[in-house]
Amino acid sequence: MLADPHVCRPWVSPERIAQIVDYTNTLDADLIVLAGDLLPDRKMMCDHLVADKIVPLFKPLTAPLGVHAIMGNHDREDCPQDRASKGQVNSIIQAFADNDMPLVRNDAVELAHSGCPFWLVSLDTQRGRGKRRMGYADAEAAFSKVPQGAPSILLAHEPDYFAAGDPRPMLQISGHTHGGQFTVFGRRPATPSRYGDRYAIGHIVEEERHLIVSAGLGYSGFPFRFGVPPEITLIEVFSPMDPRGNS
């Protein structure tokens, strides 16, 4: 998973993204997901690159089961076209379409690994334009194709959906938090979540449901991290029958 690159100069430059993409391809992953927030925070001091300069940077990524992307909240909030059109036109959506790259919003695709089928279910961002506006996520639409009881992995930019207790996905994968971007006495006070730092980073298990939250790659607000280095998140999923373990 590559989450929250917030591509801009000088903090996470196109040259840096090229290095990240090249290294990711060496990991021999079966599946690569882009967990949203390709656009930079419009309030941060930087050279704000536009979507049609950012999205093609990720086109060299390759994996047997494909490269799948979702929208992040900054891909909505910080897109000038989206703001001007009240969500009717979006530069990230257009750039993915222009580059023939899959961007999945409130939908699911069926995949198979070693002959075992599963579903990759993707939500749009759970945040709207402004605190009082509805988000774009629609879990019922996203799961509408998935047969009852079929194994599924949920790709949701914000981890907060995990608190809903949805039993359908065997795993939720999220970004958004930047791991809090800094730590203070073991806490992550700047975590952008309704649940504080409960879902800030790492592997979280609640009632036998699994969530993995990436610390991500970039920055928002201020271009610094303290105690939370950027990361490419490599996830290994094992069957309960696999002798390597059950995770």
C-alpha positions in Angstrom: 0.0 0.0 0.0 1.1 3.5 -0.9 -0.9 6.1 1.0 -1.0 9.9 1.3 1.9 10.9 -1.0 0.7 14.5 -1.2 3.0 15.1 -4.2 4.5 18.5 -4.2 7.9 20.3 -4.4 10.1 20.1 -2.5 8.6 17.8 0.2 7.5 14.8 -1.8 8.8 15.6 -5.3 8.1 13.7 -8.5 11.7 12.5 -8.4 11.1 11.0 -4.9 7.9 9.4 -6.1 9.9 7.8 -9.0 12.3 6.3 -6.4 9.3 5.0 -4.3 7.6 3.5 -7.4 10.8 1.7 -8.4 11.4 0.3 -4.9 7.8 -0.8 -4.6 8.1 -2.8 -7.8 11.0 -4.7 -6.3 8.9 -6.0 -3.4 7.2 -8.5 -5.7 3.7 -7.7 -4.3 0.7 -9.6 -5.7 -1.5 -6.5 -5.4 -0.7 -2.8 -5.1 -3.2 -0.2 -3.7 -3.0 3.5 -3.8 -4.9 4.6 -0.7 -5.7 8.2 -1.7 -4.5 11.7 -1.1 -2.3 12.2 -4.1 -2.9 15.9 -4.1 -1.0 18.2 -1.7 -2.7 20.1 1.1 -3.7 23.4 -0.4 -2.8 25.2 2.8 0.8 23.9 3.0 3.6 26.0 1.7 4.9 24.2 -1.3 4.8 24.1 -5.1 1.3 22.6 -5.7 1.5 20.2 -8.5 -1.7 19.4 -10.5 -3.4 16.0 -11.0 -2.3 15.5 -14.6 1.3 15.9 -13.4 0.9 13.6 -10.4 -1.2 10.6 -11.5 1.1 9.5 -14.3 4.0 9.2 -11.8 2.3 6.0 -10.5 1.7 4.4 -13.9 4.9 2.3 -13.8 3.7 0.4 -10.8 3.0 -3.2 -11.7 1.6 -6.2 -9.9 0.0 -9.5 -11.0 -3.4 -8.6 -9.5 -3.1 -5.0 -10.6 -2.8 -1.6 -9.1 -6.0 -0.2 -7.6 -6.5 3.3 -6.4 -9.1 5.2 -4.3 -9.9 8.8 -3.6 -8.7 10.6 -0.4 -10.2 13.6 1.2 -7.5 15.9 -0.1 -8.2 14.6 -3.6 -11.6 16.2 -3.2 -11.0 19.2 -0.8 -7.8 20.4 -2.5 -8.9 19.9 -6.1 -9.8 23.4 -7.5 -12.2 21.9 -10.1 -14.0 19.9 -7.4 -14.4 22.9 -5.2 -15.6 25.1 -8.1 -18.1 22.5 -9.4 -19.3 21.3 -5.9 -18.1 17.8 -6.6 -19.3 17.5 -10.2 -15.8 17.7 -11.8 -12.6 16.3 -10.3 -9.1 16.5 -11.7 -7.9 13.3 -10.0 -10.8 11.3 -11.4 -10.1 12.8 -14.8 -6.4 12.1 -14.7 -6.9 8.5 -13.8 -9.3 8.1 -16.7 -6.9 9.9 -19.1 -4.1 7.5 -18.1 -6.3 4.4 -18.3 -5.5 3.6 -14.6 -8.2 2.1 -12.4 -9.7 4.3 -9.7 -12.5 2.6 -7.8 -15.2 4.5 -6.0 -17.9 2.7 -3.9 -17.5 -0.4 -6.0 -15.8 -3.8 -5.9 -13.7 -6.0 -8.2 -13.3 -9.7 -8.0 -9.7 -11.0 -7.9 -8.2 -14.4 -7.4 -4.9 -15.5 -5.8 -3.6 -19.1 -6.3 -7.1 -20.0 -7.5 -8.8 -18.6 -4.4 -11.3 -15.7 -5.3 -11.8 -12.7 -3.1 -13.2 -9.2 -3.5 -11.4 -5.9 -3.3 -14.0 -3.4 -2.1 -13.3 0.3 -2.3 -14.9 3.3 -0.7 -14.8 6.9 -1.8 -13.6 9.4 0.9 -15.8 9.5 4.0 -15.2 13.3 4.3 -17.3 16.0 2.5 -16.3 19.5 1.5 -16.5 21.1 4.9 -17.3 19.7 8.4 -21.1 19.8 7.9 -21.2 18.2 4.5 -21.8 14.5 3.8 -18.9 12.4 2.7 -18.8 10.5 -0.6 -18.5 7.0 0.9 -21.4 4.5 0.2 -20.6 1.1 1.8 -23.8 -0.5 0.6 -23.1 0.4 -3.0 -19.5 -0.7 -2.6 -20.5 -4.2 -1.3 -23.5 -4.6 -3.6 -21.7 -7.0 -6.0 -20.1 -9.1 -3.2 -21.9 -12.4 -2.5 -22.8 -12.9 1.1 -20.0 -14.5 3.0 -17.5 -14.1 0.2 -14.0 -13.1 1.4 -13.3 -9.4 0.9 -10.7 -6.7 1.7 -12.0 -3.2 2.2 -9.9 -0.3 0.9 -11.0 2.9 2.8 -8.9 6.0 2.9 -10.0 7.0 6.4 -9.8 4.3 9.0 -12.8 5.6 10.9 -15.2 3.3 9.0 -13.7 0.5 11.1 -15.7 1.7 14.1 -18.9 0.9 12.3 -18.2 -2.8 13.1 -19.0 -3.9 9.5 -18.5 -7.7 9.6 -18.2 -8.2 5.8 -14.5 -7.4 5.2 -11.9 -9.8 6.5 -9.5 -6.9 6.5 -9.7 -3.1 6.1 -6.8 -1.2 4.7 -6.5 2.6 5.3 -4.2 5.6 5.3 -5.2 9.2 6.0 -3.7 9.6 9.5 0.0 9.9 8.6 0.4 7.9 11.8 -0.4 11.2 13.5 2.6 12.7 11.8 4.3 13.2 15.2 4.3 11.6 18.6 4.3 13.2 22.1 5.0 10.9 25.1 3.7 8.0 23.1 0.5 9.7 22.0 -0.5 11.0 18.5 -2.5 14.2 19.3 -2.8 15.4 15.7 -4.4 12.3 14.3 -7.2 13.4 12.0 -9.9 11.1 13.3 -13.1 11.3 15.3 -11.6 8.6 17.5 -8.4 10.3 18.5 -5.4 8.1 18.0 -7.3 4.8 18.3 -6.8 4.1 14.6 -3.7 6.1 14.1 -1.3 3.5 12.8 -0.5 -0.2 12.5 -2.4 -3.4 12.9 -5.6 -3.0 15.0 -7.8 -5.9 16.0 -11.3 -5.3 17.4 -13.7 -8.2 17.9 -11.7 -10.4 15.6 -11.9 -7.8 12.8 -8.6 -6.5 11.4 -7.5 -3.0 10.3 -4.2 -2.0 9.0 -3.4 1.8 8.9 -0.3 3.1 7.0 1.8 5.9 8.2 1.8 7.1 4.6 4.4 9.0 2.6 3.8 12.7 2.7 2.7 15.6 4.9 -0.3 17.9 5.5 -0.3 21.1 7.5 3.4 21.2 8.2 6.2 19.4 6.3 7.7 17.5 9.2 7.4 14.2 11.0 8.6 13.3 14.4 8.7 9.7 15.5 6.6 8.6 12.5 8.8 8.0 9.5 7.1 7.7 6.1 6.5 4.1 4.9 5.6 1.8 2.1 3.3 -0.6 3.8 3.7 -4.3 2.9 0.9 -6.5 4.1 1.0 -10.3 4.1 -2.3 -12.1 4.4 -2.3 -15.8 5.3 -5.0 -18.5 5.3 -5.7 -20.1 8.7 -4.5 -23.3 7.1 -1.2 -21.7 6.1 1.6 -23.1 8.4 3.3 -19.7 8.5 0.5 -18.4 10.7 -2.9 -16.7 10.7 -2.7 -12.9 10.2 
